[in-house]
Amino acid sequence: MDAASGATLRFLAAAIAAKAVVEIGTGCGVSGLWLLRGMRPDAVLTSVDVEPEHQRLARLAYTEAGFAANRTRLITGRALDVLPRLTDGAYDLVFADAARQQYPEYLSESLRLLRPGGIVVFSSVLADERLTDATRQDAETLAIREVIRRVRDDEELIPLLIAHGEGLLAALKRP
């Protein structure tokens, strides 16, 4: 994750005083660190990843950055298996940065998980010029285009496309 995207995540988490955040795709913990830095001091980041090694590295990064173990909840598993088990309307922010071909399903789950006034953010929506190249028809590109269309057309969402780095798509769930 580039610094501009990370700073954007931090800003969004701080702007809504996020207390409960879901991250889809733990990676090595970089985006989680940005989120934690913007969240309230008593907030909890729930991060889902299919790779236990990713979560081990993220846990180490969080500890080295000075975050207490009770600030994170790492769940190993496929996001589409884990997300349905999380509580409806209990989260302030959902950040997706995994399996881009599943972004439409992540959007559906995110809207269920978010409280009114919550924000969903999708990473890398502008990577590889996928939106400007009409000939691209791969599964990832089609899924990203579908998420952008759904967010744009949903009257319950206020969308924002942030065009720096690989691009972020954010949407506020109307209060």
Secondary structure in CASP SS format (residue, H / E / C, confidence):
PFRMAT SS
TARGET T0000
AUTHOR 0000-0000-0000
METHOD secondary structure of the structure
MODEL  1
M C 1.00
D C 1.00
A H 1.00
A H 1.00
S H 1.00
G H 1.00
A H 1.00
T H 1.00
L H 1.00
R H 1.00
F H 1.00
L H 1.00
A H 1.00
A H 1.00
A H 1.00
I C 1.00
A C 1.00
A C 1.00
K C 1.00
A E 1.00
V E 1.00
V E 1.00
E E 1.00
I E 1.00
G C 1.00
T C 1.00
G C 1.00
C C 1.00
G C 1.00
V H 1.00
S H 1.00
G H 1.00
L H 1.00
W H 1.00
L H 1.00
L H 1.00
R H 1.00
G H 1.00
M C 1.00
R C 1.00
P C 1.00
D C 1.00
A C 1.00
V E 1.00
L E 1.00
T E 1.00
S E 1.00
V E 1.00
D E 1.00
V C 1.00
E C 1.00
P H 1.00
E H 1.00
H H 1.00
Q H 1.00
R H 1.00
L H 1.00
A H 1.00
R H 1.00
L H 1.00
A H 1.00
Y H 1.00
T H 1.00
E H 1.00
A C 1.00
G C 1.00
F C 1.00
A C 1.00
A H 1.00
N H 1.00
R H 1.00
T E 1.00
R E 1.00
L E 1.00
I E 1.00
T E 1.00
G C 1.00
R C 1.00
A H 1.00
L H 1.00
D H 1.00
V H 1.00
L H 1.00
P H 1.00
R H 1.00
L C 1.00
T C 1.00
D C 1.00
G C 1.00
A C 1.00
Y E 1.00
D E 1.00
L E 1.00
V E 1.00
F E 1.00
A E 1.00
D C 1.00
A C 1.00
A C 1.00
R H 1.00
Q H 1.00
Q H 1.00
Y H 1.00
P H 1.00
E H 1.00
Y H 1.00
L H 1.00
S H 1.00
E H 1.00
S H 1.00
L H 1.00
R H 1.00
L H 1.00
L E 1.00
R E 1.00
P E 1.00
G E 1.00
G E 1.00
I E 1.00
V E 1.00
V E 1.00
F E 1.00
S E 1.00
S C 1.00
V C 1.00
L C 1.00
A H 1.00
D H 1.00
E H 1.00
R C 1.00
L C 1.00
T C 1.00
D C 1.00
A C 1.00
T C 1.00
R C 1.00
Q C 1.00
D C 1.00
A H 1.00
E H 1.00
T H 1.00
L H 1.00
A H 1.00
I H 1.00
R H 1.00
E H 1.00
V H 1.00
I H 1.00
R H 1.00
R H 1.00
V H 1.00
R H 1.00
D H 1.00
D C 1.00
E C 1.00
E C 1.00
L E 1.00
I E 1.00
P E 1.00
L E 1.00
L E 1.00
I E 1.00
A C 1.00
H C 1.00
G C 1.00
E C 1.00
G C 1.00
L E 1.00
L E 1.00
A E 1.00
A E 1.00
L E 1.00
K E 1.00
R C 1.00
P C 1.00
END
